[in-house]
Amino acid sequence: MAGTVPDIERFDREHVWNAFDGVNAFIGLKPGVLCSSVRLIELFVPDDRSDDALSVLDDEGIDYVRTAEAGDGTDGELVSFPLPPQAVERVLSSLREAGIDDQFVVVSSIETARTPRIDELEERYVNGQEEDDSIAHEEIRSRAMNMTPGRVTYYAMTVLSAIVATAGLLLDSPAIVVGSMVIAPQVSAALTGTVGLVLDDRKMIVDGLTSLAVGLVVAIASAFVFAWIVRSGGIVPSTIDITAIVQVQNRISPGLLAIVVGICAGAAGAFGLATAIPVSLVGVMIAVALIPAAAAVGIGMAWGNVSVALGAFVLVAVNATSILFSGLAVFWYLGYRPDGWTRGSIRENISGDWVGTLAVAVVLGVVVLSLGGFVLGQYVLYENSVNDDVRTVLDDDEYADLELVEVRTEFVGVGVDDGTEVTVVVQRPADAPYPNLVSDLETALEDRTDRDVAVVVEFVDAARSTEA
């Protein structure tokens, strides 16, 4: 019996695998190569399909153990075999194509396995011509579900991460903001919803998207309450200009680069979940795109600053949608399809339920991205116009000794009054007066943008030594 254990007809199921000195040995097999981080597949095969199943395993060069079983009035056997994680989906697909029903299949993770030909499998699927990091559909669904903490834990960690992010933004401390990302649990909700969409699992879709949306609302509310307490309690001056805080500025002036962060976060999360790569660090990346911006929304609401709250909210909405869409695209690219999907024409595999679910998700996503893109487009055009006009004014001979350091523009868009504030930071020779600079900038910006603009100029004095 090719590929099976020599001189072994039957094994008791409980004694197929045994741990000895930290190594899980495949009992009865001749000494072979030790393979780490493997999957143990246990597949029930009816007697009438046994030859087909064993033929597939023999063709793949897989060592297996057969255990006689009988259940539900159907005679058959339990076939157990170890595989590298990257080979699970390929082998299970081959078994399905051979007509083997995998309604009873168990995929478990073990530390090590030793079989005569495990090195050949590892060479093929890990280092060789069939190298692939992808994991099986069953495993990716399980990993996504296992990432999701309990409801109380999820929302408690969301509240804590939002509070820490709010404190980090107000303190202008990148280290504290990064700390809030580490404890944020949003990666589980985002990836669960995305996996549900690509595998047509409606329960996962509802659980993931609901947890993500409610979690972000909880984060914004927590940030607002904390920021309001901080402001009302006099912990920070109520007159502080929150738009002058660098960490806040980065979240209230969303541009194309900020959206790229969300797209890359979703793609990285999908790659991390769909392959053998750990997803712990990927969770931080997804939190980068969501939690600090959600905290900025709460800060803007607590300070009554509409432009801050709206700008940060647009960033949250667009990034959340970008994470879901980019993750969905990566899963599809890696070959993940709904259960029951067969190779061939896409039209033959599309069911009405799946199309309806995906259509609703896509329509909602397109609406969010379209509205967010329109608002962001307005702001980007306004920001570019401001930057161009500031440079044009400073190019005059009167301001030849000035050097532009930074231009900070308040967010503009739907719901924001026409009046906005632009802060221009310039470097000047020490104590050199420029009394007309503010009025010149204000006139130029108002003529170009058709808005009432309040200009604030901040001077940075510079003194240069001269050579003898």
Protein Blocks (a to p, Z undefined) as FASTA:
>chain_A
ZZiaehiabdcfklmpcceehiacdehiacddddehiadddddddfklmmmmmmmmmmno
pacddddddeehiacddddddddfklmmmmmmmmmmnopackbccddddfbdcdfklmmm
mmmmmmmmmgcfbdcfklmmmmmmmmpccfklmmmmmmmmmmmmmmmmmnopaklmmmmm
mmpcklmmmmmmmmmmmnopaklmmmmmmmmmmmmmmmmmmmmmmmmmmmmnomacfkbc
fklpmklmmmmmccfklmmmmmmmmmmmmmmmmmmbdfklmmmmmmmmmmmmmmmmmmmm
mnopaklmmmmmmmmmmmmmmmmmmmmmmmmmnopacehiacdjfklmpcfklmmmmmmm
mmmmmmmmmmmmmmmmmmmmmmmmmmmmmmmmmmpmklmmpccfbdcdddddehiafbdc
ddddddddehiacfklmmmmmmmmmmmnopacddddddddddddddZZ
